[in-house]
């Protein structure tokens, strides 16, 4: 800031004080003046001396004022620095540093002491007492204001510090409640700290005790809300429910309503999901019937037809004394109960169907284990007793070793068991091998009914919906898992059958056992078809895949391979190429690959021009087989043409080639009183084939052990006619 000029060495000392007579030297000139003149001269001299003194005093006052002003500004400069400077100003002393000084003094005393050092320095440099007095008056006022600001800042910082401490207590308390929500002692201690800190904070803000109490209750309610919310987040809904009931009187209405909604929602979710899981678990054996369950179901079906009581309502009893659904002898009951891990209860054995069945299954599984998994032996032991079976096996081995009697042929143990047992085992094994014995799989609607029943009539709508949705989700997952497993098993079996030429018996025993019962006959038929060379195509499937090839993309590898049982080898290869194109989005340059989209479009248009629906309904089987035959004939012809030419056809070439196919004519069957006539070949039905030719074609199929479909016959006729035309035109091997 500007500096005021100083006059530190200024000294103005008049020879006499104002009003004092001034003695002047008497010269001859003065002495010669008349007395009057001398008097006048004296007065003038006196007046001149008085005016000079006044001027001197004014100059001195101005100099003092300037010096004091400069000193005050220096002092004020220091005061401002100690107030606002970012490094040393007290306003930048925050938190505990404002009221916990290293010196042990208050902020005011600490800073006043520093300011006083500057005061003493400036004061000591002043030139006279007047300057010091004037400086002191102004500097004291500055110091008083400075001290008041320092004191206020210290008080403000202490207030904010205390407030932040209370906020920290509240925040830490809430965090502790969240982390230790399930520790009642820790929660109670934290709740009390939060409540007290909220009360103290409100009082610090000069609020009424009533207001402070309200704030404390609000903080307390917040703390409980945190604990309950955390318990729910940790999936400890039951604890959250108990906590809410314990502390609900300490919670505000809106917080209680909030957590009530959370608890109810989570309880609905938890109970609903648990109900769905329980129902699904109870039905799982029926959704995925194991081979052991199948075998036992067949056994109790043979033993008791699945009944615990007879027509009169009495426990079912055999001629040998076997009881109930499982047809166990009472003497076997205690052993079976022990195997099942249950207490033996004769009353339940006679009258509790589930108890009787559980004991029977445990006993059957014991026989299966003792006879190394041989189901036939387990059946025999269950019917005739394990001792009788072992004795029969020993006799069979012993008698088989007598060459003269048996010519070395191994005798069957069944020959040494009662006829009843022989029939029982034969019947059961036939049923087992044909895939029988599965539980009746519950429908999704039945699962939903069981879920609703388990929740009871008073269950909330939300709880029921959650349970039903979860049951549907799990049911769907299980269905998909079963299908995926079945697809993999059947596909592996089919691959092995193709590799071994159709020998089903050569499949590993474990693989045979894993084939789903409902798929068993299909797999065995496939093996027979491969063995007999009956490599045919399902026309409906061929047409479906031709018209809607995009569905190939959604199939798994195993699911697609299962189509091999319904497609000939060449057709399966064709659709394998189509599937690859659907998945990769890229066409192959191979000559055996066709532009299916173009072929489909061209053929559909040509069929419609002939008045033929290219996508007939499934109910019109003959028309569906006819259209399928057209597509198969065209596809095969295009592939053959491309293989002959050594290149793929362009769209224009395809259209020209297919038009040529549709333009071909041939002999068609005439009416009852007319001879055969010429007609468009691809406009034919199987019934249009001349009778004598059709008989020859069917005979050819029959000679190969194949019962041909109309589509098989129609395709064979078209191929035969095409071959004739090529030969007659002298262009064998060329279209």
C-alpha positions in Angstrom: 0.0 0.0 0.0 1.2 3.7 -0.4 3.5 4.9 2.2 3.1 8.2 4.1 6.2 10.3 4.1 8.0 10.3 7.4 9.8 13.0 9.2 11.4 11.2 12.0 14.0 13.9 12.8 11.8 16.9 12.5 12.5 19.3 15.5 10.7 22.6 15.8 11.5 24.3 19.1 10.3 27.9 19.4 12.5 30.2 21.5 9.6 31.1 23.6 6.0 29.9 24.2 3.2 31.9 22.5 2.3 35.1 24.4 5.8 35.5 25.8 7.6 38.8 25.0 10.2 38.7 22.3 13.5 40.5 23.3 15.1 42.0 20.2 18.6 43.7 20.1 18.7 47.6 20.2 20.5 49.1 17.3 21.4 52.8 16.8 18.6 53.1 14.3 16.1 51.8 16.7 17.4 53.9 19.5 17.0 57.1 17.5 13.3 56.4 16.8 10.7 58.3 18.7 9.1 56.5 21.5 5.8 56.1 19.7 7.4 54.6 16.8 9.4 52.3 19.1 6.2 51.2 20.7 4.6 50.5 17.3 7.7 48.6 16.3 7.5 46.5 19.5 3.9 45.5 18.9 4.7 44.5 15.3 7.6 42.3 16.4 5.4 40.7 19.0 2.7 39.9 16.5 5.1 38.5 14.1 6.5 36.1 16.8 3.0 34.8 17.6 2.2 34.0 14.0 5.4 32.1 13.5 4.7 29.9 16.5 1.3 29.0 15.1 2.7 28.0 11.8 5.3 25.9 13.5 2.6 24.0 15.6 0.5 23.3 12.5 3.5 21.9 10.7 4.3 19.7 13.7 0.7 18.4 13.9 0.7 17.5 10.2 3.9 15.7 10.5 2.7 13.7 13.4 -0.6 12.8 11.7 1.3 11.6 8.6 3.6 9.5 10.7 0.8 8.0 12.7 -1.2 7.3 9.6 1.8 5.4 8.2 2.2 3.5 11.4 -1.4 2.6 11.6 -1.4 1.3 8.0 1.6 -0.8 8.7 -0.2 -2.3 11.7 -3.4 -2.8 9.8 -1.4 -4.6 7.1 -0.1 -7.0 9.7 -3.7 -7.4 11.1 -5.0 -8.3 7.6 -2.2 -10.7 7.0 -2.8 -12.5 10.3 -6.5 -12.6 9.5 -6.7 -13.6 5.8 -3.3 -14.9 4.7 -3.6 -18.5 3.3 -0.5 -19.6 5.3 -0.7 -17.7 8.6 -4.2 -16.1 8.7 -6.4 -17.4 11.6 -9.4 -17.7 9.3 -7.5 -20.5 7.5 -7.1 -22.4 10.7 -9.7 -25.1 10.5 -11.1 -27.8 12.7 -9.2 -28.7 15.8 -6.2 -26.5 14.8 -8.4 -23.5 15.5 -9.0 -24.4 19.1 -6.3 -26.9 20.0 -3.1 -24.8 19.6 0.4 -26.2 20.0 1.1 -23.3 22.3 -1.7 -24.3 24.6 -3.3 -20.8 24.3 -6.6 -19.8 22.7 -6.6 -18.7 19.1 -7.2 -15.1 20.1 -4.3 -15.1 22.6 -2.0 -16.8 20.1 -2.7 -14.3 17.3 -3.0 -11.2 19.6 0.5 -12.1 20.9 1.8 -12.2 17.3 0.0 -9.0 16.4 1.4 -7.3 19.6 5.0 -8.0 18.4 4.3 -5.9 15.3 2.6 -3.3 17.6 5.7 -3.0 19.8 7.9 -2.7 16.7 5.9 0.1 15.2 5.3 1.9 18.5 9.0 1.9 19.4 9.8 3.6 16.0 7.6 6.6 16.5 9.3 10.0 17.1 7.4 11.6 20.0 4.8 11.0 22.6 2.1 12.6 20.6 2.6 10.2 17.8 2.6 7.2 20.1 -0.5 8.4 21.9 -2.3 8.8 18.6 -1.1 5.4 17.2 -2.0 3.6 20.4 -5.6 4.8 20.3 -6.1 3.6 16.7 -4.1 0.4 17.1 -6.1 -0.6 20.2 -9.3 -0.4 18.3 -7.8 -2.6 15.6 -6.6 -5.1 18.2 -10.1 -5.3 19.8 -11.8 -6.0 16.5 -9.0 -8.5 15.6 -9.4 -10.4 18.8 -13.2 -10.5 18.5 -12.9 -12.0 15.0 -10.4 -14.5 16.2 -12.6 -15.5 19.1 -15.6 -15.8 16.9 -13.7 -18.0 14.4 -12.5 -20.2 17.1 -16.0 -20.6 18.5 -17.4 -21.3 15.0 -14.7 -23.9 14.3 -15.4 -25.6 17.6 -19.1 -25.6 16.9 -18.6 -27.1 13.4 -16.1 -29.6 14.8 -18.5 -30.7 17.5 -21.3 -31.0 14.9 -19.1 -33.1 12.6 -18.2 -35.3 15.5 -21.9 -35.9 16.2 -22.4 -36.5 12.5 -19.6 -39.0 12.6 -21.1 -40.7 15.6 -24.4 -41.0 13.7 -22.8 -42.2 10.5 -20.5 -44.7 12.2 -23.4 -45.9 14.3 -25.5 -46.6 11.2 -22.6 -48.3 9.5 -22.0 -50.5 12.5 -25.7 -51.4 12.7 -25.5 -52.4 9.0 -22.5 -54.5 9.5 -23.5 -56.1 12.8 -27.3 -56.1 12.2 -27.5 -59.7 13.7 -25.7 -58.8 16.9 -28.4 -57.5 19.3 -25.9 -56.2 21.9 -23.9 -54.3 19.3 -27.0 -53.0 17.6 -28.5 -51.7 20.9 -25.2 -49.9 21.8 -25.0 -48.3 18.4 -28.7 -47.3 18.5 -28.2 -45.5 21.8 -25.1 -43.7 20.5 -27.0 -42.5 17.4 -29.9 -41.4 19.4 -27.8 -39.4 21.9 -25.7 -37.8 19.1 -28.8 -36.7 17.2 -30.2 -35.1 20.4 -26.9 -33.3 21.2 -26.6 -32.0 17.7 -30.1 -30.6 17.7 -29.4 -28.9 21.1 -26.1 -27.4 19.7 -28.1 -25.7 17.0 -30.0 -23.9 19.7 -33.2 -25.8 19.1 -35.7 -26.7 21.8 -35.5 -29.9 23.8 -38.7 -31.0 22.1 -37.2 -30.6 18.7 -34.0 -32.3 19.7 -36.1 -35.3 21.0 -37.8 -35.5 17.6 -34.5 -35.5 15.8 -33.2 -38.2 18.1 -36.2 -40.4 17.3 -35.8 -39.8 13.6 -32.1 -40.9 13.8 -33.2 -43.9 15.9 -35.8 -44.9 13.3 -33.2 -44.5 10.5 -30.9 -46.8 12.4 -33.5 -49.5 12.6 -34.4 -49.1 9.0 -30.7 -49.7 8.1 -30.6 -52.8 10.2 -33.7 -54.3 8.7 -32.7 -53.4 5.1 -29.3 -54.9 5.6 -30.8 -58.1 7.0 -33.0 -58.4 3.9 -30.1 -57.7 1.6 -28.2 -60.5 3.3 -31.2 -62.7 2.5 -31.9 -63.1 6.3 -35.6 -62.2 5.9 -36.7 -64.1 9.1 -34.3 -62.1 11.2 -35.5 -58.9 9.5 -39.0 -59.8 10.4 -38.1 -60.5 14.1 -36.0 -57.2 14.3 -38.9 -55.2 12.9 -41.3 -56.7 15.5 -38.8 -55.9 18.3 -38.1 -52.3 17.4 -41.3 -51.2 15.6 -42.3 -48.9 18.5 -39.1 -46.9 18.0 -39.7 -46.4 14.3 -41.5 -43.6 12.5 -44.6 -44.5 10.6 -43.0 -43.9 7.1 -39.9 -45.9 7.9 -42.0 -48.7 9.4 -44.2 -48.7 6.3 -41.1 -48.8 4.1 -39.5 -51.8 5.9 -42.9 -53.5 6.2 -43.1 -53.4 2.4 -39.5 -54.7 2.1 -40.1 -57.5 4.5 -43.4 -58.5 3.0 -41.9 -58.4 -0.5 -38.9 -60.5 0.5 -41.0 -62.9 2.6 -43.3 -63.3 -0.4 -40.2 -64.0 -2.6 -38.5 -66.3 -0.1 -41.7 -68.3 0.7 -42.8 -68.4 -2.9 -39.5 -69.6 -4.2 -39.3 -72.2 -1.4 -42.8 -73.4 -2.1 -41.9 -73.8 -5.8 -38.7 -75.6 -4.9 -40.4 -78.0 -2.5 -43.1 -78.9 -5.1 -40.5 -79.3 -7.9 -38.3 -81.5 -5.7 -41.2 -83.7 -4.8 -42.1 -84.2 -8.4 -38.6 -84.5 -9.7 -38.6 -88.4 -9.6 -41.7 -88.4 -11.7 -40.3 -85.9 -14.2 -37.0 -87.9 -14.5 -37.9 -91.5 -13.8 -34.7 -93.4 -13.0 -34.2 -97.0 -14.2 -34.4 -98.3 -10.7 -37.8 -96.5 -10.3 -38.9 -97.9 -13.6 -37.9 -101.4 -12.6 -39.6 -101.2 -9.2 -42.8 -99.6 -10.7 -43.0 -102.6 -13.0 -42.5 -104.9 -10.0 -45.3 -103.5 -7.9 -47.5 -103.3 -10.9 -47.1 -107.1 -11.3 -47.3 -107.8 -7.6 -50.4 -105.8 -6.6 -51.4 -103.7 -9.6 -50.3 -100.7 -7.5 -53.0 -101.3 -4.8 -52.6 -101.3 -1.0 -56.2 -102.5 -0.3 -58.6 -105.0 -1.8 -62.1 -104.3 -3.1 -63.4 -104.7 0.5 -61.0 -102.1 1.8 -58.8 -104.5 3.6 -55.0 -104.6 3.3 -54.2 -106.6 0.1 -52.9 -110.0 1.0 -51.5 -112.7 -1.3 -51.9 -116.4 -0.9 -48.5 -116.6 0.6 -49.2 -113.7 3.1 -47.5 -110.8 1.3 -49.0 -107.5 2.2 -50.1 -104.3 0.5 -48.8 -102.5 -2.5 -45.2 -103.8 -2.3 -46.3 -107.3 -1.4 -43.7 -107.9 1.2 -44.0 -110.6 3.8 -44.5 -109.3 7.3 -41.4 -111.3 8.3 -39.4 -109.3 5.8 -40.9 -106.0 7.0 -38.4 -105.2 9.9 -35.4 -105.9 7.6 -36.9 -103.6 4.9 -37.7 -100.9 7.4 -34.0 -100.9 8.5 -32.9 -100.7 4.9 -35.2 -97.7 4.4 -33.9 -96.0 7.6 -37.3 -96.1 9.2 -38.7 -97.6 12.4 -40.6 -100.8 11.9 -44.3 -100.1 12.4 -46.6 -103.0 11.7 -49.7 -100.9 11.8 -48.4 -98.6 9.1 -47.1 -101.6 7.1 -50.6 -102.8 6.8 -52.5 -99.5 6.4 -50.1 -96.8 5.1 -49.6 -97.2 1.4 -46.6 -94.9 1.2 -44.8 -96.6 4.1 -45.4 -100.0 2.6 -44.1 -98.9 -0.8 -41.0 -97.3 0.7 -40.1 -100.5 2.5 -40.7 -102.5 -0.7 -38.4 -100.2 -2.7 -35.6 -100.4 -0.2 -35.8 -104.2 -0.2 -35.8 -104.3 -4.1 -32.8 -102.0 -4.2 -31.0 -104.3 -1.8 -31.6 -107.2 -4.2 -30.4 -105.2 -7.2 -27.2 -104.3 -5.3 -26.6 -107.8 -4.1 -27.0 -109.2 -7.6 -24.6 -106.7 -9.2 -27.3 -104.7 -10.9 -28.9 -107.6 -12.8 -32.5 -106.5 -13.0 -33.8 -110.0 -13.9 -32.1 -111.5 -10.8 -33.5 -108.7 -8.6 -37.0 -109.4 -9.9 -36.5 -113.1 -9.2 -35.2 -112.5 -5.7 -38.0 -110.1 -4.9 -40.6 -112.7 -6.0 -39.0 -116.0 -4.8 -36.5 -114.8 -2.3 -32.7 -114.2 -2.6 -31.8 -117.6 -1.2 -33.9 -119.5 -3.7 -32.3 -117.5 -6.5 -28.8 -118.2 -5.4 -29.5 -121.9 -5.1 -31.1 -121.9 -8.6 -28.0 -120.2 -10.0 -25.7 -122.7 -8.4 -27.8 -125.6 -9.7 -27.8 -124.1 -13.2 -24.0 -123.8 -13.2 -23.5 -127.3 -11.8 -25.9 -128.9 -14.4 -24.4 -127.0 -17.3 -21.1 -128.7 -16.5 -22.5 -132.1 -17.4 -21.7 -132.5 -21.2 -23.7 -135.7 -21.7 -26.9 -134.1 -20.5 -26.6 -130.6 -21.9 -23.9 -130.7 -24.6 -22.1 -127.9 -22.8 -25.1 -125.5 -23.1 -25.5 -123.1 -20.2 -28.7 -123.7 -18.4 -30.8 -120.7 -17.1 -31.3 -120.3 -13.3 -35.0 -119.6 -14.1 -35.4 -123.3 -14.9 -34.9 -124.1 -11.2 -37.4 -121.5 -9.9 -41.2 -121.8 -9.7 -43.2 -121.2 -12.8 -44.8 -118.2 -11.2 -41.4 -116.6 -10.8 -40.3 -117.5 -14.3 -43.5 -115.8 -15.7 -43.0 -112.9 -13.4 -39.4 -112.3 -14.4 -40.2 -112.7 -18.1 -43.1 -110.4 -18.0 -41.3 -107.7 -16.1 -38.2 -107.8 -18.2 -40.3 -107.5 -21.4 -42.0 -104.4 -19.9 -38.6 -103.0 -18.8 -36.9 -103.5 -22.1 -39.8 -101.9 -23.9 -39.4 -98.7 -21.8 -42.4 -99.2 -19.5 -42.5 -98.3 -15.8 -42.1 -94.5 -16.0 -44.1 -92.4 -13.6 -46.8 -90.3 -15.2 -45.1 -87.0 -15.5 -47.0 -84.1 -13.9 -48.1 -81.3 -16.2 -47.2 -77.7 -15.5 -50.8 -77.1 -14.5 -50.6 -79.8 -11.9 -47.4 -78.3 -10.6 -49.1 -74.9 -10.3 -52.0 -76.5 -8.5 -49.7 -78.1 -6.0 -47.9 -74.8 -5.4 -51.1 -73.0 -4.7 -52.3 -75.7 -2.4 -49.0 -75.6 -0.5 -49.3 -71.8 0.1 -52.8 -72.1 1.4 -55.9 -70.0 0.7 -54.7 -66.9 2.6 -51.5 -66.4 0.6 -51.1 -63.0 -1.0 -51.5 -62.6 -4.7 -47.8 -61.5 -5.0 -46.6 -64.6 -3.1 -48.7 -66.9 -5.3 -47.4 -65.3 -8.5 -43.8 -65.5 -7.4 -44.2 -69.2 -6.5 -46.0 -70.0 -9.8 -43.5 -68.1 -11.9 -40.6 -69.8 -10.1 -42.2 -73.3 -10.5 -42.7 -72.6 -14.2 -39.0 -71.5 -14.5 -37.7 -74.6 -12.8 -40.1 -76.9 -14.7 -38.9 -75.4 -18.0 -35.3 -75.8 -17.0 -35.8 -79.4 -16.0 -37.6 -80.1 -19.3 -34.8 -78.5 -21.3 -32.2 -80.5 -19.3 -34.0 -83.7 -19.8 -34.3 -83.0 -23.5 -30.6 -82.1 -23.8 -29.6 -85.3 -22.0 -31.9 -87.4 -24.1 -30.7 -85.8 -27.3 -27.1 -86.4 -26.4 -27.8 -90.1 -25.5 -29.8 -90.9 -28.6 -27.4 -89.0 -30.9 -24.4 -91.0 -29.5 -26.3 -94.2 -29.9 -27.2 -93.4 -33.5 -23.6 -92.4 -34.3 -22.4 -95.8 -33.0 -25.2 -97.6 -34.9 -24.2 -95.9 -38.1 -20.5 -96.7 -37.5 -21.2 -100.4 -36.7 -23.7 -101.0 -39.5 -26.8 -101.2 -37.5 -25.8 -103.5 -34.6 -27.9 -102.2 -31.6 -26.6 -105.1 -29.4 -23.1 -103.9 -29.9 -23.8 -100.6 -28.1 -22.2 -100.4 -24.6 -24.5 -101.6 -21.8 -24.3 -98.2 -20.1 -25.4 -96.4 -23.2 -28.3 -98.8 -23.8 -29.4 -98.3 -20.2 -29.2 -94.5 -20.6 -31.5 -94.4 -23.7 -34.8 -92.9 -22.6 -37.6 -95.5 -22.6 -39.7 -93.5 -25.0 -36.8 -93.4 -27.4 -35.8 -97.0 -27.2 -38.1 -98.4 -29.9 -37.1 -95.6 -32.3 -33.4 -96.2 -31.8 -33.8 -99.9 -32.3 -35.8 -99.3 -35.5 -33.1 -97.0 -36.7 -30.5 -99.7 -36.1 -32.7 -102.1 -38.1 -33.1 -99.6 -41.0 -29.3 -99.1 -41.1 -28.7 -102.8 -41.0 -31.2 -103.5 -43.8 -30.2 -100.5 -45.9 -33.6 -98.9 -45.5 -32.3 -95.4 -45.8 -35.4 -93.3 -46.4 -36.6 -89.7 -45.7 -39.6 -88.5 -43.9 -41.4 -86.3 -46.5 -43.1 -84.1 -44.0 -39.8 -83.3 -42.3 -38.1 -82.8 -45.6 -40.7 -80.2 -46.7 -40.7 -78.5 -43.3 -36.9 -78.0 -43.4 -36.9 -76.9 -47.0 -39.6 -74.3 -46.5 -38.3 -73.2 -43.0 -34.5 -73.8 -43.0 -34.0 -71.1 -40.3 -35.2 -73.6 -37.7 -32.0 -75.6 -38.3 -30.0 -72.7 -36.7 -31.7 -73.1 -33.3 -31.0 -76.8 -33.0 -28.1 -78.2 -30.9 -25.7 -80.6 -32.6 -27.3 -83.6 -30.9 -30.8 -82.4 -31.7 -29.9 -82.0 -35.3 -28.2 -85.4 -35.5 -31.3 -87.1 -34.2 -32.9 -86.1 -37.6 -30.7 -88.7 -39.1 -33.3 -91.3 -38.3 -35.8 -89.5 -40.5 -33.5 -88.4 -43.3 -31.5 -90.5 -45.8 -27.8 -90.1 -45.7 -27.8 -87.8 -48.8 -30.7 -85.7 -47.5 -29.1 -85.5 -44.0 -25.9 -84.2 -45.6 -27.9 -81.7 -47.6 -29.5 -80.3 -44.5 -26.2 -80.3 -42.7 -24.9 -77.9 -45.3 -28.0 -75.8 -45.0 -27.6 -75.7 -41.2 -24.0 -74.6 -41.6 -25.1 -71.8 -43.8 -27.8 -70.7 -41.4 -25.3 -70.6 -38.5 -22.3 -69.0 -40.3 -24.3 -66.9 -42.7 -21.9 -68.0 -45.5 -22.5 -70.2 -48.5 -20.1 -73.0 -49.5 -18.3 -73.1 -52.9 -18.7 -76.9 -53.0 -20.6 -78.3 -56.0 -22.9 -80.4 -53.7 -24.1 -77.2 -52.0 -27.0 -75.4 -53.7 -28.5 -71.9 -53.3 -31.5 -73.1 -51.3 -33.1 -69.7 -51.0 -33.2 -69.3 -54.8 -34.3 -72.8 -55.4 -37.1 -72.5 -52.9 -38.3 -69.2 -54.4 -38.3 -70.5 -58.0 -40.0 -73.9 -57.1 -42.6 -72.1 -55.0 -43.5 -69.8 -57.9 -43.6 -72.7 -60.4 -45.8 -74.8 -58.1 -48.2 -71.9 -57.7 -48.4 -71.4 -61.4 -49.5 -75.0 -61.7 -52.2 -74.4 -59.0 -50.3 -76.4 -56.4 -49.9 -75.0 -52.8 -46.2 -75.1 -52.0 -46.9 -75.3 -48.2 -49.9 -77.7 -47.8 -51.3 -78.3 -44.4 -50.2 -81.4 -42.4 -53.8 -82.7 -42.6 -53.4 -83.0 -46.4 -50.8 -85.7 -46.3 -50.9 -86.8 -49.9 -50.4 -83.2 -51.2 -47.6 -82.6 -48.6 -45.8 -85.7 -49.9 -46.3 -84.6 -53.5 -44.7 -81.2 -52.8 -41.9 -82.7 -50.8 -41.2 -85.0 -53.7 -40.9 -82.0 -56.1 -38.5 -80.2 -53.8 -36.4 -83.3 -53.3 -36.3 -84.1 -57.0 -35.3 -80.5 -57.9 -32.6 -80.3 -55.2 -31.1 -83.7 -56.2 -31.2 -82.7 -59.9 -29.4 -79.3 -59.2 -26.7 -81.0 -57.1 -26.2 -83.6 -59.9 -26.0 -80.9 -62.5 -23.5 -78.9 -60.5 -21.3 -81.9 -59.9 -21.3 -82.7 -63.6 -20.5 -79.2 -64.7 -17.9 -78.7 -61.9 -19.4 -75.3 -60.8 -22.3 -73.8 -58.9 -25.1 -72.4 -60.8 -25.9 -68.7 -60.8 -29.5 -67.6 -60.0 -30.2 -67.1 -63.7 -28.8 -70.6 -64.5 -30.9 -72.1 -61.7 -34.1 -70.5 -63.0 -33.4 -71.7 -66.5 -32.5 -75.2 -65.3 -35.6 -75.6 -63.0 -37.8 -74.3 -65.7 -36.5 -77.1 -67.9 -37.3 -79.6 -65.1 -40.9 -78.4 -64.8 -41.2 -78.5 -68.6 -40.5 -82.2 -68.8 -43.4 -84.4 -69.8 -44.0 -88.1 -69.2 -46.6 -90.8 -69.5 -49.3 -90.5 -66.8 -52.0 -93.0 -65.9 -55.2 -92.8 -67.9 -58.8 -93.2 -66.7 -60.8 -96.4 -66.4 -61.6 -96.5 -70.2 -58.7 -94.6 -71.6 -55.0 -95.4 -72.2 -52.0 -93.7 -70.6 -51.3 -90.2 -71.8 -48.6 -87.5 -71.8 -48.5 -85.0 -69.0 -46.2 -82.6 -67.1 -43.9 -84.7 -65.0 -43.7 -82.5 -61.9 -47.4 -81.9 -61.9 -48.0 -85.6 -61.2 -49.2 -87.4 -58.1 -48.2 -90.9 -57.2 -51.6 -92.1 -58.3 -50.8 -90.7 -61.8 -48.0 -93.2 -62.3 -48.9 -95.9 -64.9 -50.0 -98.9 -63.0 -47.6 -101.4 -64.4 -44.6 -99.1 -63.8 -45.7 -98.4 -60.2 -45.9 -102.1 -59.5 -42.4 -102.6 -60.7 -41.1 -99.7 -58.6 -42.9 -100.9 -55.4 -41.6 -104.4 -56.0 -38.0 -103.1 -56.3 -38.4 -101.4 -52.9 -40.0 -104.5 -51.4 -37.1 -106.7 -52.6 -34.8 -104.4 -50.5 -37.0 -104.9 -47.5 -38.5 -101.4 -47.7 -42.2 -100.5 -47.6 -42.2 -97.4 -49.9 -44.3 -94.3 -49.4 -46.0 -92.4 -52.2 -43.2 -90.0 -52.1 -40.6 -92.8 -52.5 -42.5 -94.2 -55.5 -43.0 -90.7 -57.1 -39.3 -89.8 -56.7 -38.2 -93.2 -58.1 -40.5 -92.7 -61.1 -39.2 -89.2 -61.9 -35.6 -90.4 -61.6 -36.3 -93.4 -63.9 -38.0 -91.1 -66.5 -35.1 -88.6 -66.3 -32.6 -91.3 -66.9 -34.5 -92.6 -69.9 -34.7 -89.1 -71.4 -30.9 -88.6 -71.0 -30.2 -91.9 -72.5 -32.6 -91.5 -75.5 -31.2 -88.0 -76.2 -27.7 -89.4 -76.5 -26.5 -87.1 -73.7 -25.9 -89.7 -71.0 -24.6 -88.0 -67.9 -25.8 -84.6 -69.1 -29.0 -82.7 -68.4 
